[in-house]
């Protein structure tokens, strides 16, 4: 009787261990991309863009560089994508890579955040 209980415990522990091992092997790797932000003008723009990108599901970190007009974004590529990141920026009124800013959102930006004409 004791040997049967022991055998069941060993089998159960093995099954749990295998399930954990399989789960670990399916983890996704983080992807890091640089998004070009050609219409970003000031620190307020930088903050707005950073907040918008951080709200995208799957985004792990965002580093916006005002001088370089870029955002370095690390994200889970099984949850989101570069087009989704671009769309988040576009919807706030800024251009992202080759995507133009949403004109309605752009019109609502403070004057310091609009590209001088």
Secondary structure, 3 states (H helix, E strand, C coil): CHHHHHHHHHHHHHHHHHHHHHHHHCCCCEEEEEEECCCCCCHHHHHHHHHHHHCCCCEEEEEEECCCCEEEEEEECCCCCHHHHHHHHHCCCCCECCECCCHHHHHCCCHHHCCCC
